[in-house]
Amino acid sequence: MSFRIEKDSLGEVKVSMNHKWGAQTQRSLENFKIGTDIIPISVVYGLIEIKRAAAIVNHNLGKLSQEKSEMIVLVCDEILAGKWDEEFPLKVYQTGSGTQSNMNANEVIAHLCQEKGIPIHPNDDVNMSQSSNDTFPTAMHIGASLELQPLFKELDNWIKLLAELEDINKNIIKIGRTHLQDATPLTFGQEISGWKTMIEKSKQFIKISSESLHFLAIGGTAVGTGLNAPKDFDVKMAKEITSHTKFPFETEKNKFYGLTSHSGMSFTHGALRALASDLMKIANDIRWLASGPRAGLGEINIPENEPGSSIMPGKVNPTQAESLTMIACQIMGNDTTIQVASSQGNFELNVFKPVIINNFLESVTLLVDGMTSFRLHCLSGLEAKKEAMAEGVNRSLMLVTALSPYIGYEKCAEVAKYAHKNKLSLKEAVLQLEYATEKEFNNWVRPESMI
């Protein structure tokens, strides 16, 4: 392998001729061989959006030549098109400000410009009017905003499918359950409506919380004072990034907050965690209802996608539910990491930025992929077992609740216990205890009037 010599303030470094980065990127690669997680590409693209916008704004403010500005924009557009993804290999567990990833972006852009015949300095030109301390949190917000869009689409897919299932099952009466014990009846459509509203509410919560990510720290430079950034740089940067990404970004008015706090990321991930909690509940409901096929509840059928056992022939398991509930667990763990990391904003800078955004984006990716898989391979094939649901209603002792207005709570409790002890139906128990006639029972206990 052939090498070239790159220089930085610490001296000379060997860099492979096959790559476009410089000395600081190489040092990070050598000094942080930790784990397998690398900075997510959406964060890299966030940094490139900043460099692109800065080239334009710095030129418009008279700080950067037109030739350099145009060349930086050209190279940034190449990177944003996915042409140079392999040039951004740095690990998540690096400096907590993301400085090395910011310099990775600066160095790759400068090198590509140099190859095209325009000498560009990574610090003086590409990083002009910026600091890693304001570019990386800005890139976090840009990357998160971009990655949330597929999640909103998948949430809409779930809402549409659940609405269809709600309508299909609106007239199927089944027994309700509270505390995992028999309760009064409802329709399966009503049960599904609860799932649908969970997803609708989750989408609303994520939408509202993610608006906090539209405020950008760029322009605060090192500690929030804006040192070395020209007047109105922050406002013009937000406008330029908005123009190119089509997201409604604004400048964060208090840059001291923007550099040291990640409460917006924490707040938004809290909404993702709430979605994960509801998905855990829905997936668990479905696998309980599908349990069996003969020794469980067995009230619904779900698709049989693959054999479930290496030893028990014919066994099929609710694997999509298991996958989605594991994802929910991971997101809850990610949330703990994000909340703890967000609390570490010491003085003018939080230095847990890479781990915050890595966990945030992992949660988004898992939610999109997991929800899509569950929808396609489980939810879309869900079918009610009408006979089993009807049998559950007919056998339930909690229909006795309908008698309460006529014979009172105490006698109803006696009827339920008597029926259970003597293995009788409610009607048989009522008639034996002489608390109502058969005609009265039939008029009073009607499941369809209890929903």
N, C-alpha and C positions, 0 to 999 in steps of 0.2 A: 504494500500500500504506500502510495506517495503522499508526502505532506508539504504544506506550506507553513511559513512562520507568520503568526499574527502577534500583535503587540497590544498591551493595555498598560495601565499605570503601574502594574506589578512586574512587568517585563514581557518576555517572549514566551509563546505557547505554540506547540505543534498542533495543526488542524489538518484533518484529512482533506485532500484535494477533491474528494467526492462530495463535500458539503459546503454550504454557503455561509455558515455562521463564523463568528470571530472568537477572540480570546476569552471573553467573559462567559460565553456559552460553553466553551470547551472546559473551562475551569469548573463550572457547575456540574457538567457531566462527570468529571473526574472526582469531584469532592462529595457528590451526593448520589452515590449508588445505593439508593434506598427504596426497596419495594419495586412494584411494577407499575404503579399509577403514574401517568404523565399528565401534565397540564392539559385539560380538555381543549380540543380544537376550537370549540365555540369561544373560549376565553382568548385563545390566540387570535381568532378572527375579530374579537372585540378590540384587542390591542391594535390590530391592523386597521380597523375602522378609525381608531384614534389617530394613528400615524397619517392616514390618508387625509382626514379632516384637518389635522394640524398643518400639513403641507399647504393646503389651500388657504387656511386662515392666516398662517404666518406670511404667506405671499401677499395676501390682501392687506395685511397690516404693514407691509413694507420691510419685513424681516428676512424673507427668503426669496431668492431669485425665481423668476418664472421657469427657467430651465430646470432647476432643481425641483421645484414644486411639481411640475408636470411629470418628471421622471419618477418621483416618489409615488405619485398617484398611479402611474402606469404599473409599477411593480406591485403596489398594494392590491390593485385590481387582479393581477395575476395570482397573488396569494389567496385572495378571497374566492377565486374561482377553483381553488383546490389543487393548484399546480405544484405547490411547494410544501405540502403538509408534513413530509418527512423531515423537514428542516427545523422542526420544533419538538425536540425530544426530551425536554427537561422534566425532571421528576416533580411531583407535587410537594414532596418533603424537602424543600429548599429553603431559601430565606423567606421569612414570613411576610415580607412586604411584596414578594413577587418580583423583586428587582432583577433577578437573573432572567426571568422570562421576558420582562420588558426589554432588557438588553439583547436577548435572543432575537426579538422582533426588530430592534434597531439594527443589529448586525446583519441579519439576513437581508433586510431591505437595502442597506448600504452596499452590501456585496453584490446584489443583483443589479443595482444601479451602476456600480463600477463596471460590471461585465458588459453593460449596455453603453459604456463610454462616458458616463457622467460621474466624476468623483464626488461622492457623498460621504460625510462623516456621520457615524452612528449616533454620537452624542450631540455634536454641534448642529447638525441638520435634521436628522430624523427625530431626535428627542427635543428639538427646539421648543422652548416655553413649557416644558413638561418635567415631571419627576416621576419615578416609579411609584411614589407614594400617592399620586393622584391618577396615574394612568391605570394601575392595576385594579383599584376599586371601581373605576369607570368601566373597565373591560368586564369585570364581574357582572355589573348591571346590564351591560349590553348582551353578554353571552346568556345570562339567565333569561332576559326578555325574549331573545330569539328562541331558546330551547323550550320555553313554556307554550309556544304556539301549537305544536303538535298535541300537547296534552289537552288544550282546550278543544281541539277537534275530536279527540277520542272521548272526552267527556260528553260532547254532543252526540257522538255515536251511541254511547251508553244510554243517554236520556231518550233518544229516539227508539232504541230497541226495547227498553223497559216500558215505555209508553205503549208500544205494540203488545207486549206481553201482558201488561195491565188490562188492556182492552179484551184480549183473547180470553183471559181468565176472570173476567169481571162477575160472572154468574156462577162460578164454582165455589160452593160453600165448603169450608174446612174448619177444623177445630183450631182455635187459637191456643197459644202456649205462653205462659208467664212463669218465670222461675224454673223453666223446663218442665212444668207441670201443665196438665190440661186446663184450659180457660174457656171463655165463651167463644162462640163462632165468629168468623169473619169470612170474607171471600178471599180467594187466592189473589185476585186482582188488587184488593185492598192491601194485602201483605206486600205485593210487588210495588205498590204505589209508595210505600215507605222507603223501599230501596231507591226508587226513582228520585224521590225528594232529597235523599241523602246526596246523590250525585249532583242534583241541581244546586243544592246549598253549597256543596264543596266547590263547584265551579264559581259560584258567586263569591265565596270567601277568597279563593285564589285570585280572582280578578281584582277584587278590592285591595288585597294586600300587595299584589304585584305592582300596583300603581306607585308604590314607594320606590320601586327600582327604576323609575323613569327620571330620577334626580341624579345628576352626575357630578362627581367630585373633581373632574378635570378643571384645571385653572387654580387649584389650591397649591400646586407644586409640593415642596418638601414638608411643610408643617401646617399648611392651610392659609398662609399669608399671601400666596401668589407670587413669591419672589421669582424674578426673571421671566414672568409672563406679562405680556403687554396688557394695557387696559382693555376691558371687554373681551379678552381672549376666551374666558369661560362661557360667556353668553353666545359668542359666535361659534364656538366649538359645539355647543349643544345644538344649535340650529343646523350646522353642517352635518353632524351625525344623524340628526332627525331627517334631514333631506335625503340622505343616502340610504338609511335603514328603514325609513317610513314609520319609525316608532316615535311617539310624542315625548322625546327627551327634553328635559329642562336642566339648567344649571342648579346645583345645590347651593342655596344662598349662603349657608354657613359651612364653609369648607373645613373648619376645624372639626365639625361633626362628621363631615363626609369622609375624612381620613381616619378618624379614630373609632367610629361606630359602624357596626354592621347590623343595626336593629332592623333595617328594611329586609335584609336577607333572612334574618332570624324570624321576623314576622311572617314573611311569605312562606318560609319552610314550615312554619307552624300550621299554615293552612294545608300544605301538602301532607303533613303528618295527620291532620284531621281527616283528610281524604283516605289515607292509608287505614286509619281506624275504622272508617265506614266500610271500606273494601274488605277488611278482615271480617267484619260482621256479616256482610252479604255473602262472602265465600263460605263462611262457617254455616250460615243458615242453609245455603244450597246443599252443602255436603251432609248436613244433618237430615234435611228433607229427602235426600237421595239415598240415605243409608239403607243397607240391606244387601241384596234385594229382598230377602225374606225375614231376616231377624232384626231389621232396623225399622225406622219410621216408614220408609218406602212410599212417600207421597208424591214424589216426582221422578221422572226419568231424565238423565243427562247423557250426553253422547259418550259412547264407549270408544275411546281413542286408541288404547293400546292395552296389552295384557298387563295385569297388575301384580302378578306373582311369579317367581321362578320355581315355586314348589306346588302352588295350588292351582290346578288347571281350571280355566274358566273364570278366574277372579278378575274383576275390573275395579280400579280405584278412581276416586275423584281427584285426579292428578292436577288438573288445572286449578282447583281450589287450593290444593297444597302449595302449588307454585305461587299463587297470588298471596296467600297468607304468609309465606316466607318473605316475599317482597315487602309486605307490610311491616314485618319485624325489622328488616334491614332499614327501612325508612325511619322507623322509630329510633333505631340506633344512630342513624345519621343525624336525626334531630337533636339528640343529646350532644353529639360532637359539635354541631353548629351552635347550640346554645352556650356550651362551655367556651368554645373558641371565640364567640362574639363577645363574651364577657371580658376578654383579655385586651381591651383597648387601653393600653397604658399610656398616659400622657397624650402626646399628639399623634399616635399611630397604633392601630391594631396590627400585630405582626403574626396573625393566624389566618391571613387571607387565602392562601392556596388551599388549605384544608377545608375552609368554609365553602368555597365555590365548588371544590371537587365533590364534596358530600351532597351539596345542593343539586348539582347537575346529575349525579348518580341517581338521586331520588327521582328526578324528573324522567330520566331515561327508563328506569325500572317501572315507573308508573305507566308511561306510554306503552312500553313493550308488554308489560304484564296485563294491563287492561285490554289491549288489543288481542292478545292470545286468549284470555279468558272469554272475551266477547265472541270471538270466532269459533273457539273449540269447545265452549261449554254453554254460555248464556244463550246463544242463538238457537241451540238445540234443546233447550229446557222444555219439558212437557209435563203437564199435571196428570197424575194417575187418579182420575175422577172417582173410580170405585173405592180406592183406598181412602181418599179424602172423605167420601160419604160415609164409609164404615167408621172412620174416626169420629165423625160427628154423632152418628147413631149410638156409638158405644160410650160417648163421653158422659161423665157424671155432672159436668159443669152446666149442662143444659138446665139443671135444677134451678139455676139463677132466675130463669123465667118464671118460676113458681113463687118466688119471694114476695111479689106484691099481693099474692092471693092467700098464701098460707103462712107467710112470715119466715124470717131468716132462720130461727131456731128449728122449725119443723123441716125446712129445706136441708139444713145440715144433717138432721137425723135421717132424712130420706137418702142422702148421698152416702152416708156411712153404712146404712142398712143395705143399700143396693150393692156397695162394694164388698161388704162382709159376706153377703149371701149370694154373690155372683148373679145378681138380678139386673134387669134393665130398670131405668128410672120409672117407667110406667108401671112395671110389675111391683116395684117397691112402694110407690104411691098408692096403688090399689090395695096392696096387702096391709099397709098402715092406715088405709081408709081416710086419707087426707084429701082425696078428690075422686070424682068419677072418671071413667074412661073418656067420656065426652068432654068434660072440663079439662082433663090433661091434654087431649088433642087440640083443644082451642087455645090453651095457654102456652104449651111448649111447641113452638114452631120455629125451627132454626132460621128460616128465611126472614122472620120478623125480628131477629136478634142481631142483624148485621148492620 
